[in-house]
Amino acid sequence: MDTASLRKSHKLENVCYDIRGPVLDHAKRLEEEGQRILKLNIGNPAPFGFEAPEEILQDVMRNLPTAQGYCDSKGLYSARKAIMQECQRKGIPGVGVEDVFVGNGVSELITISLQALLNDGDEVLIPAPDYPLWTAATNLSGGRAVHYLCDEQADWAPDLDDIRKKVTEHTRAIVIINPNNPTGAVYPPEVVRELLAIAHEHNLVVFSDEIYDKILYDGTEHVSTGSLAGDDQLVVTMNGLSKSYRCAGFRSGWMTLSGSIAKQRAQDYIQGLNMLASMRLCANVPAQHAIQTALGGYQSINDLVLPGGRLLAQRDITFEKLNAIPGVSCTKAKGALYAFPRLDPKVFNIQDDQQLVLDLLLQEKILLVQGTAFNWPEPDHVRIVTLPWAEQLDDALDRFARFLSRYRQ
């Protein structure tokens, strides 16, 4: 009888997702012991009082009786048409109903889009820092994630020279996360055009993750990547309901394909997307009934990001309190729900940033995520979610400052 332990697949050896990693396991243990943990590790709006608009909830409930069966593998027609019209509003040309795929969150669609594209050894250019699912899904698909640096001194804009150096004959695609998680950067149109020019020169598929496109501060405008690309460039744009509409648990996201000439050349790839979409039968049908209402109705997110809004106030206090800590600096986020502060190595000499966040958890009962979890190459950053009320953040950041004042590794 073989008594060897049952091992996980070799495909998972290079797959990592530390946003819900080992430190979270410690947090769960502390909660089971009755301790209260402030979870600043994940952009989950609901626990912090950000509820979905009532109109969206009502439409989902009203449509439940007709949402019991499977739908088209790409999604409900009404939802896809609303997404198509949203693309028109954002200036993304040539997106028809059949160019829209609805998924169980953007997370599922990231995996599908990469699995349909990559062969073993193919490379994908992904920003550092990144949203780590892009790296994990690339590795799981047999590809190799190649991280291009973003420049903290330039408001976290992508380092174009670094990207050019890292393109090889094996590069198949480039990922753009804009607005960016974890840095809060929003790229100006000229930067996006430069990224598109590099992709066009090397015939790369462009994956544009735009889930935070409506969470913008200080009058910042977001320009969708697909609106700046030519017809001969394939842009796969990702978006969904989880953040701007506070429907994270609905798991309702979508991807669109633009570039009319490029789509003709990509018919085989698109056939692969159709196959993978069909294999999971369809996305969550009840949640799809939220899409048309969300995109077509009053955009309540504006009340939260404009002066007087909760998200803006929380962004501001996080920025101010972090930069007041000796040895800590933080770029002001132009969008999204995060801060990505730098801990000066000359002051703190952090060698293991996962140990840092674990020690913070054990001492102050605050859960953050270490910067290396976002594939940042140095252990000198952490990500902080800015979703709690300003008073909660004020207290938490005072405790973080107190912790850092005495912390050395």
BADREN-130610 format. One record per residue (C-alpha): residue in three letters; residue number from 1; x, y, z. Coordinates in nm, 2 decimals. Layout:
BEGIN
    aa     i     east    north       up
   ALA   NUM        X        Y        Z
...
This chain:
BEGIN
    aa     i     east    north       up
   MET     1     0.00     0.00     0.00
   ASP     2     0.14     0.34    -0.10
   THR     3     0.14     0.56     0.21
   ALA     4     0.31     0.86     0.04
   SER     5     0.14     1.19     0.11
   LEU     6    -0.10     1.33    -0.15
   ARG     7     0.08     1.62    -0.32
   LYS     8    -0.06     1.91    -0.51
   SER     9    -0.02     1.95    -0.88
   HIS    10     0.32     2.06    -1.01
   LYS    11     0.13     2.33    -1.20
   LEU    12     0.08     2.51    -0.87
   GLU    13     0.45     2.52    -0.77
   ASN    14     0.48     2.88    -0.90
   VAL    15     0.13     3.00    -0.81
   CYS    16     0.09     3.24    -0.52
   TYR    17    -0.19     3.45    -0.40
   ASP    18    -0.08     3.60    -0.06
   ILE    19    -0.37     3.85    -0.04
   ARG    20    -0.54     3.55     0.12
   GLY    21    -0.22     3.37     0.22
   PRO    22    -0.05     3.24     0.53
   VAL    23    -0.09     3.56     0.74
   LEU    24    -0.47     3.54     0.69
   ASP    25    -0.46     3.19     0.84
   HIS    26    -0.31     3.35     1.16
   ALA    27    -0.58     3.62     1.15
   LYS    28    -0.85     3.35     1.14
   ARG    29    -0.70     3.17     1.43
   LEU    30    -0.70     3.49     1.64
   GLU    31    -1.06     3.55     1.54
   GLU    32    -1.15     3.20     1.66
   GLU    33    -0.99     3.29     1.99
   GLY    34    -1.23     3.59     2.01
   GLN    35    -1.00     3.87     1.91
   ARG    36    -1.12     4.14     1.67
   ILE    37    -0.91     4.19     1.36
   LEU    38    -0.92     4.50     1.14
   LYS    39    -0.88     4.35     0.80
   LEU    40    -0.71     4.60     0.57
   ASN    41    -0.59     4.32     0.34
   ILE    42    -0.87     4.29     0.08
   GLY    43    -1.08     4.54    -0.12
   ASN    44    -1.41     4.40     0.01
   PRO    45    -1.65     4.70     0.04
   ALA    46    -1.95     4.54     0.23
   PRO    47    -1.79     4.48     0.57
   PHE    48    -1.71     4.85     0.59
   GLY    49    -2.07     4.97     0.53
   PHE    50    -2.05     5.01     0.15
   GLU    51    -2.37     4.85     0.03
   ALA    52    -2.49     4.79    -0.32
   PRO    53    -2.75     5.04    -0.45
   GLU    54    -3.11     4.94    -0.36
   GLU    55    -3.22     4.96    -0.72
   ILE    56    -2.97     4.69    -0.82
   LEU    57    -3.08     4.46    -0.53
   GLN    58    -3.44     4.50    -0.63
   ASP    59    -3.38     4.41    -0.99
   VAL    60    -3.19     4.10    -0.90
   MET    61    -3.47     3.99    -0.66
   ARG    62    -3.74     4.06    -0.92
   ASN    63    -3.56     3.85    -1.18
   LEU    64    -3.49     3.55    -0.95
   PRO    65    -3.79     3.34    -1.08
   THR    66    -3.65     3.36    -1.43
   ALA    67    -3.28     3.31    -1.33
   GLN    68    -3.30     2.94    -1.24
   GLY    69    -3.16     2.79    -1.56
   TYR    70    -2.84     2.82    -1.76
   CYS    71    -2.81     3.12    -1.99
   ASP    72    -2.60     3.17    -2.30
   SER    73    -2.23     3.08    -2.22
   LYS    74    -2.13     3.44    -2.29
   GLY    75    -2.40     3.58    -2.07
   LEU    76    -2.75     3.73    -2.08
   TYR    77    -2.82     3.93    -2.39
   SER    78    -2.96     4.23    -2.18
   ALA    79    -2.64     4.24    -1.98
   ARG    80    -2.41     4.21    -2.27
   LYS    81    -2.59     4.48    -2.46
   ALA    82    -2.56     4.71    -2.16
   ILE    83    -2.19     4.64    -2.15
   MET    84    -2.16     4.70    -2.53
   GLN    85    -2.33     5.04    -2.47
   GLU    86    -2.09     5.12    -2.19
   CYS    87    -1.80     5.06    -2.43
   GLN    88    -1.96     5.31    -2.67
   ARG    89    -1.98     5.56    -2.39
   LYS    90    -1.62     5.51    -2.30
   GLY    91    -1.52     5.54    -2.67
   ILE    92    -1.41     5.18    -2.72
   PRO    93    -1.50     5.12    -3.09
   GLY    94    -1.63     4.81    -3.26
   VAL    95    -1.75     4.61    -2.96
   GLY    96    -2.06     4.42    -3.04
   VAL    97    -2.28     4.20    -2.82
   GLU    98    -2.08     3.89    -2.94
   ASP    99    -1.76     4.05    -2.83
   VAL   100    -1.87     4.05    -2.46
   PHE   101    -1.81     3.77    -2.22
   VAL   102    -1.97     3.78    -1.87
   GLY   103    -1.79     3.59    -1.60
   ASN   104    -1.80     3.49    -1.23
   GLY   105    -1.61     3.80    -1.15
   VAL   106    -1.31     3.94    -1.34
   SER   107    -1.10     3.67    -1.17
   GLU   108    -1.25     3.39    -1.37
   LEU   109    -1.21     3.58    -1.69
   ILE   110    -0.85     3.66    -1.63
   THR   111    -0.79     3.28    -1.60
   ILE   112    -1.00     3.20    -1.91
   SER   113    -0.83     3.47    -2.12
   LEU   114    -0.48     3.35    -2.04
   GLN   115    -0.56     2.98    -2.07
   ALA   116    -0.69     3.04    -2.42
   LEU   117    -0.38     3.22    -2.52
   LEU   118    -0.07     3.07    -2.36
   ASN   119     0.14     2.77    -2.45
   ASP   120     0.41     2.64    -2.21
   GLY   121     0.69     2.89    -2.19
   ASP   122     0.50     3.19    -2.34
   GLU   123     0.57     3.51    -2.16
   VAL   124     0.33     3.78    -2.04
   LEU   125     0.45     4.13    -1.93
   ILE   126     0.28     4.22    -1.60
   PRO   127     0.34     4.53    -1.39
   ALA   128     0.54     4.52    -1.06
   PRO   129     0.36     4.58    -0.84
   ASP   130     0.06     4.39    -0.98
   TYR   131    -0.27     4.25    -0.89
   PRO   132    -0.12     3.90    -0.82
   LEU   133    -0.40     3.70    -0.98
   TRP   134    -0.25     3.80    -1.32
   THR   135     0.08     3.64    -1.23
   ALA   136    -0.08     3.34    -1.07
   ALA   137    -0.31     3.27    -1.37
   THR   138    -0.02     3.32    -1.61
   ASN   139     0.19     3.06    -1.43
   LEU   140    -0.11     2.82    -1.39
   SER   141    -0.16     2.85    -1.77
   GLY   142     0.19     2.73    -1.84
   GLY   143     0.32     3.07    -1.91
   ARG   144     0.59     3.28    -1.75
   ALA   145     0.52     3.61    -1.58
   VAL   146     0.78     3.88    -1.67
   HIS   147     0.74     4.18    -1.44
   TYR   148     0.80     4.53    -1.57
   LEU   149     0.87     4.80    -1.31
   CYS   150     0.65     5.09    -1.23
   ASP   151     0.83     5.40    -1.11
   GLU   152     0.73     5.53    -0.77
   GLN   153     0.90     5.86    -0.84
   ALA   154     0.68     5.92    -1.14
   ASP   155     0.34     5.85    -0.97
   TRP   156     0.39     5.48    -1.03
   ALA   157     0.38     5.51    -1.41
   PRO   158     0.51     5.21    -1.60
   ASP   159     0.88     5.23    -1.68
   LEU   160     0.87     5.21    -2.06
   ASP   161     1.24     5.15    -2.11
   ASP   162     1.22     4.85    -1.87
   ILE   163     0.92     4.71    -2.07
   ARG   164     1.12     4.74    -2.40
   LYS   165     1.41     4.55    -2.24
   LYS   166     1.19     4.27    -2.13
   VAL   167     1.01     4.19    -2.46
   THR   168     1.14     3.87    -2.61
   GLU   169     1.04     3.64    -2.90
   HIS   170     0.83     3.45    -2.64
   THR   171     0.63     3.75    -2.53
   ARG   172     0.26     3.71    -2.62
   ALA   173     0.08     3.98    -2.42
   ILE   174     0.11     4.28    -2.19
   VAL   175    -0.11     4.35    -1.89
   ILE   176    -0.21     4.71    -1.80
   ILE   177    -0.38     4.77    -1.46
   ASN   178    -0.54     5.11    -1.48
   PRO   179    -0.65     5.25    -1.23
   ASN   180    -0.39     5.05    -1.05
   ASN   181    -0.42     4.81    -0.77
   PRO   182    -0.21     4.83    -0.54
   THR   183    -0.06     5.18    -0.61
   GLY   184    -0.37     5.39    -0.69
   ALA   185    -0.21     5.53    -1.00
   VAL   186    -0.42     5.64    -1.30
   TYR   187    -0.22     5.66    -1.62
   PRO   188    -0.25     5.97    -1.84
   PRO   189    -0.35     5.90    -2.21
   GLU   190     0.01     5.96    -2.33
   VAL   191     0.14     5.68    -2.11
   VAL   192    -0.13     5.44    -2.23
   ARG   193    -0.05     5.53    -2.60
   GLU   194     0.32     5.45    -2.53
   LEU   195     0.22     5.11    -2.39
   LEU   196     0.00     5.05    -2.69
   ALA   197     0.28     5.15    -2.92
   ILE   198     0.51     4.89    -2.77
   ALA   199     0.24     4.62    -2.79
   HIS   200     0.17     4.71    -3.15
   GLU   201     0.54     4.69    -3.24
   HIS   202     0.57     4.34    -3.10
   ASN   203     0.22     4.22    -3.19
   LEU   204     0.11     4.16    -2.83
   VAL   205    -0.24     4.11    -2.70
   VAL   206    -0.32     4.39    -2.46
   PHE   207    -0.51     4.29    -2.14
   SER   208    -0.65     4.61    -1.97
   ASP   209    -0.78     4.56    -1.62
   GLU   210    -1.01     4.86    -1.55
   ILE   211    -1.22     4.74    -1.26
   TYR   212    -1.16     5.07    -1.07
   ASP   213    -1.24     5.30    -1.36
   LYS   214    -1.51     5.49    -1.18
   ILE   215    -1.32     5.53    -0.85
   LEU   216    -1.13     5.85    -0.92
   TYR   217    -1.02     6.14    -0.71
   ASP   218    -0.93     6.51    -0.75
   GLY   219    -1.09     6.54    -1.09
   THR   220    -0.87     6.27    -1.24
   GLU   221    -1.01     6.13    -1.56
   HIS   222    -0.97     5.77    -1.67
   VAL   223    -0.92     5.69    -2.04
   SER   224    -0.99     5.33    -2.14
   THR   225    -0.71     5.16    -2.32
   GLY   226    -0.94     5.03    -2.60
   SER   227    -1.04     5.38    -2.68
   LEU   228    -0.68     5.47    -2.78
   ALA   229    -0.59     5.16    -2.97
   GLY   230    -0.61     5.11    -3.35
   ASP   231    -0.84     4.87    -3.53
   ASP   232    -0.54     4.64    -3.59
   GLN   233    -0.47     4.59    -3.21
   LEU   234    -0.65     4.34    -3.00
   VAL   235    -0.75     4.48    -2.66
   VAL   236    -0.92     4.26    -2.40
   THR   237    -1.08     4.49    -2.14
   MET   238    -1.18     4.37    -1.80
   ASN   239    -1.44     4.53    -1.57
   GLY   240    -1.72     4.44    -1.33
   LEU   241    -1.96     4.53    -1.05
   SER   242    -1.75     4.44    -0.74
   LYS   243    -1.59     4.78    -0.67
   SER   244    -1.78     5.08    -0.83
   TYR   245    -2.11     4.92    -0.75
   ARG   246    -2.02     4.75    -0.42
   CYS   247    -2.14     4.41    -0.54
   ALA   248    -1.82     4.21    -0.47
   GLY   249    -2.02     3.90    -0.36
   PHE   250    -2.22     3.89    -0.67
   ARG   251    -1.92     3.77    -0.87
   SER   252    -2.03     3.95    -1.18
   GLY   253    -1.76     4.07    -1.42
   TRP   254    -1.70     4.10    -1.79
   MET   255    -1.44     4.12    -2.06
   THR   256    -1.48     4.28    -2.40
   LEU   257    -1.28     4.24    -2.72
   SER   258    -1.20     4.54    -2.94
   GLY   259    -1.00     4.60    -3.25
   SER   260    -1.21     4.50    -3.56
   ILE   261    -0.92     4.41    -3.79
   ALA   262    -0.73     4.24    -3.50
   LYS   263    -1.03     4.03    -3.42
   GLN   264    -1.04     3.89    -3.77
   ARG   265    -0.68     3.77    -3.72
   ALA   266    -0.76     3.64    -3.37
   GLN   267    -1.05     3.41    -3.47
   ASP   268    -0.87     3.10    -3.34
   TYR   269    -0.80     3.26    -3.01
   ILE   270    -1.16     3.38    -2.98
   GLN   271    -1.27     3.02    -3.06
   GLY   272    -1.06     2.92    -2.76
   LEU   273    -1.24     3.18    -2.54
   ASN   274    -1.58     3.05    -2.66
   MET   275    -1.48     2.69    -2.58
   LEU   276    -1.36     2.78    -2.22
   ALA   277    -1.67     2.99    -2.16
   SER   278    -1.89     2.70    -2.27
   MET   279    -1.70     2.45    -2.05
   ARG   280    -1.81     2.64    -1.74
   LEU   281    -2.16     2.65    -1.89
   CYS   282    -2.24     3.01    -1.79
   ALA   283    -2.17     3.28    -1.53
   ASN   284    -2.40     3.33    -1.22
   VAL   285    -2.73     3.42    -1.38
   PRO   286    -2.91     3.61    -1.10
   ALA   287    -2.61     3.85    -1.06
   GLN   288    -2.62     3.92    -1.44
   HIS   289    -2.95     4.09    -1.39
   ALA   290    -2.77     4.36    -1.19
   ILE   291    -2.55     4.47    -1.49
   GLN   292    -2.80     4.66    -1.70
   THR   293    -2.94     4.84    -1.40
   ALA   294    -2.59     4.93    -1.27
   LEU   295    -2.45     5.06    -1.59
   GLY   296    -2.76     5.25    -1.70
   GLY   297    -2.87     5.40    -1.37
   TYR   298    -2.76     5.68    -1.14
   GLN   299    -2.38     5.64    -1.07
   SER   300    -2.38     5.65    -0.69
   ILE   301    -2.01     5.60    -0.68
   ASN   302    -1.97     5.97    -0.76
   ASP   303    -2.11     6.07    -0.42
   LEU   304    -1.84     5.87    -0.26
   VAL   305    -1.53     6.01    -0.45
   LEU   306    -1.62     6.38    -0.47
   PRO   307    -1.56     6.63    -0.19
   GLY   308    -1.76     6.52     0.11
   GLY   309    -1.76     6.16     0.00
   ARG   310    -1.64     5.87     0.22
   LEU   311    -1.39     5.73    -0.01
   LEU   312    -1.22     6.06    -0.07
   ALA   313    -1.20     6.14     0.30
   GLN   314    -1.06     5.79     0.37
   ARG   315    -0.80     5.83     0.09
   ASP   316    -0.70     6.17     0.23
   ILE   317    -0.65     6.07     0.59
   THR   318    -0.46     5.76     0.49
   PHE   319    -0.22     5.97     0.27
   GLU   320    -0.17     6.23     0.54
   LYS   321    -0.12     5.99     0.83
   LEU   322     0.12     5.76     0.64
   ASN   323     0.34     6.05     0.53
   ALA   324     0.35     6.18     0.89
   ILE   325     0.52     5.86     1.01
   PRO   326     0.91     5.90     1.02
   GLY   327     1.06     5.68     0.75
   VAL   328     0.73     5.62     0.56
   SER   329     0.64     5.78     0.23
   CYS   330     0.33     5.73     0.02
   THR   331     0.23     5.86    -0.32
   LYS   332    -0.13     6.00    -0.32
   ALA   333    -0.37     5.76    -0.49
   LYS   334    -0.55     5.91    -0.79
   GLY   335    -0.79     5.61    -0.80
   ALA   336    -0.89     5.28    -0.65
   LEU   337    -0.91     5.18    -0.28
   TYR   338    -0.55     5.14    -0.16
   ALA   339    -0.23     5.30    -0.04
   PHE   340     0.11     5.14    -0.11
   PRO   341     0.35     5.31     0.12
   ARG   342     0.73     5.27     0.12
   LEU   343     0.91     5.19     0.44
   ASP   344     1.26     5.34     0.41
   PRO   345     1.51     5.05     0.43
   LYS   346     1.77     5.29     0.59
   VAL   347     1.52     5.34     0.88
   PHE   348     1.35     5.00     0.92
   ASN   349     1.59     4.75     0.75
   ILE   350     1.30     4.51     0.67
   GLN   351     1.44     4.19     0.54
   ASP   352     1.11     3.99     0.54
   ASP   353     0.80     4.19     0.48
   GLN   354     0.57     3.89     0.54
   GLN   355     0.72     3.87     0.89
   LEU   356     0.65     4.24     0.92
   VAL   357     0.28     4.21     0.85
   LEU   358     0.26     3.90     1.07
   ASP   359     0.42     4.08     1.36
   LEU   360     0.18     4.38     1.31
   LEU   361    -0.11     4.14     1.32
   LEU   362     0.00     3.97     1.64
   GLN   363     0.08     4.30     1.82
   GLU   364    -0.18     4.54     1.69
   LYS   365    -0.45     4.31     1.54
   ILE   366    -0.43     4.49     1.20
   LEU   367    -0.41     4.28     0.89
   LEU   368    -0.22     4.42     0.59
   VAL   369    -0.05     4.26     0.29
   GLN   370     0.32     4.27     0.22
   GLY   371     0.45     4.44    -0.09
   THR   372     0.62     4.13    -0.22
   ALA   373     0.28     3.96    -0.25
   PHE   374     0.22     4.20    -0.54
   ASN   375     0.54     4.09    -0.70
   TRP   376     0.73     4.41    -0.60
   PRO   377     1.10     4.30    -0.59
   GLU   378     1.20     4.46    -0.26
   PRO   379     1.06     4.40     0.10
   ASP   380     1.00     4.78     0.15
   HIS   381     0.63     4.83     0.09
   VAL   382     0.29     4.72     0.23
   ARG   383    -0.06     4.76     0.09
   ILE   384    -0.33     4.92     0.30
   VAL   385    -0.70     4.91     0.21
   THR   386    -0.87     5.25     0.26
   LEU   387    -1.23     5.12     0.30
   PRO   388    -1.28     5.17     0.68
   TRP   389    -1.44     5.48     0.81
   ALA   390    -1.19     5.77     0.85
   GLU   391    -1.21     5.74     1.23
   GLN   392    -1.11     5.38     1.21
   LEU   393    -0.83     5.45     0.97
   ASP   394    -0.71     5.73     1.19
   ASP   395    -0.68     5.49     1.49
   ALA   396    -0.53     5.21     1.29
   LEU   397    -0.26     5.43     1.13
   ASP   398    -0.17     5.57     1.48
   ARG   399    -0.13     5.21     1.59
   PHE   400     0.08     5.13     1.28
   ALA   401     0.30     5.44     1.35
   ARG   402     0.35     5.32     1.71
   PHE   403     0.43     4.97     1.60
   LEU   404     0.69     5.10     1.34
   SER   405     0.85     5.33     1.60
   ARG   406     0.98     5.03     1.79
   TYR   407     1.00     4.77     1.52
   ARG   408     1.33     4.63     1.39
   GLN   409     1.40     4.30     1.23
